[in-house]
Amino acid sequence: MKIVLLESLGISESSLQRHIAPLTEAGHEFKAYPKNTDPAVQIEEAKDADTLLSTKNGQG
């Protein structure tokens, strides 16, 4: 399964890696992108995702 995060969670890279490790170890693909408000960029980043994640934390 390809999981895509479209914007920062507001956590450190090491913390993000700790949280996604069980997913990648189980064979899932995880890709995190920095926040981008351009719809064309968002569509391109999300196009092959099986699961799409976004946040509402106001950061980035």
ABEGO torsion letter per residue (X at the ends): XBBBBABBAGBBAAAAAAAAAAAAAAGBBBBBBBBBABAAAAAAAAAABABBBBBAAGBX
